[in-house]
Amino acid sequence: MTGQELAAVCLGFPGAVEERPFPDPEVTVFKVGGKIFAITRLAGDPLRVSLKCEPDLAEQLRASYPAITPGYHLNKRHWNTVVVDGSLERRLVVEMIEDSYDLVVESLTRAKRADLAG
């Protein structure tokens, strides 16, 4: 998966937006409802993306896959950093992005969730 493909997956969810809020313009965040669900450097080599995750699942994924580690500079209980270097199946990476998006959507107010639903 390339940086462009990663961005396309993230932006494929309802209400998802891409921003660069940090002093380093290479750091891209993907948000829904004003909250971050993915953080990455799209031109990174190797490509890495930090994603929200249920705490128990986060630990299971870390134990199962060397390419998944505790979130870099994030709450390690709720975030994983994933190295997207081909060692993980694309389907797994996409599922983790979707799970992160869903966790953030669940935390939004009822009104914001209704707006996303159309």
C-alpha positions in Angstrom: 0.0 0.0 0.0 1.3 3.4 -1.0 0.7 6.7 0.8 -1.8 7.7 -1.9 -3.6 4.4 -1.4 -3.6 4.9 2.3 -5.1 8.4 1.9 -7.7 7.1 -0.5 -8.8 4.5 2.1 -9.0 7.0 4.9 -10.9 9.6 2.7 -13.3 6.9 1.6 -15.3 7.1 4.8 -18.3 9.4 5.2 -17.2 12.8 6.6 -13.5 12.0 6.6 -11.1 14.9 5.9 -7.4 15.3 5.6 -5.5 18.0 7.5 -1.9 19.0 8.4 -2.3 20.7 11.8 1.2 20.2 13.1 4.3 22.4 12.5 5.8 19.5 10.4 3.9 19.8 7.1 4.7 16.2 6.3 2.5 14.9 9.1 -1.0 14.2 7.8 -4.0 13.5 10.0 -7.4 12.1 8.9 -10.4 13.2 11.0 -14.1 12.6 11.2 -16.3 15.0 13.2 -13.2 17.0 14.2 -11.5 14.0 15.8 -8.4 12.2 14.5 -8.6 8.5 13.5 -5.3 8.2 11.6 -1.9 9.9 11.7 0.8 9.4 9.1 3.6 10.7 7.0 2.3 9.8 3.5 5.8 10.0 2.0 7.4 8.0 4.9 9.7 5.2 4.1 8.6 2.9 5.4 5.0 4.1 5.4 3.6 4.1 9.0 0.1 5.0 10.2 -1.1 5.4 13.8 -4.6 4.2 14.4 -7.1 4.0 17.3 -7.9 0.5 18.6 -9.8 -1.2 21.3 -7.3 -1.8 24.1 -7.6 -5.6 24.3 -7.4 -5.9 20.5 -4.5 -3.5 20.4 -2.5 -5.9 22.6 -3.5 -8.9 20.6 -2.4 -7.3 17.4 0.9 -6.2 18.8 1.6 -9.8 20.1 0.7 -11.3 16.7 2.4 -8.9 14.2 5.9 -7.4 14.6 4.8 -4.5 12.2 2.2 -3.4 14.8 3.6 -1.5 17.9 2.2 0.8 20.6 1.3 4.2 19.2 4.2 6.5 18.7 3.9 9.6 20.9 0.2 8.6 21.6 -1.8 6.9 24.4 -0.3 3.4 24.0 -3.5 1.8 25.5 -5.7 3.1 22.6 -3.3 3.6 19.7 -1.2 1.3 17.5 1.4 2.4 15.0 1.4 0.1 11.9 4.3 -0.3 9.5 2.8 -0.6 6.1 5.7 -2.4 4.4 3.9 -5.3 2.8 4.4 -7.6 5.8 0.7 -7.3 6.7 -2.1 -8.2 4.3 -3.7 -5.1 2.8 -7.1 -6.4 4.0 -5.9 -6.3 7.7 -4.5 -2.7 7.3 -7.8 -1.6 5.8 -9.8 -3.3 8.6 -7.7 -1.5 11.2 -8.3 1.8 9.5 -12.0 1.1 9.4 -12.0 0.1 13.1 -10.2 3.3 14.0 -12.8 5.4 12.1 -15.7 3.5 13.7 -14.3 4.0 17.2 -14.0 7.8 16.6 -17.5 7.9 15.1 -18.9 6.1 18.1 -17.4 8.8 20.4 -19.1 11.6 18.5 -22.3 13.3 19.6 -25.6 11.9 18.4 -26.1 15.0 16.2 -22.7 14.6 14.5 -23.3 10.9 13.9 -26.7 11.7 12.4 -25.0 14.2 10.1 -22.6 11.5 8.9 -25.5 9.1 8.2 -26.9 11.7 5.8 
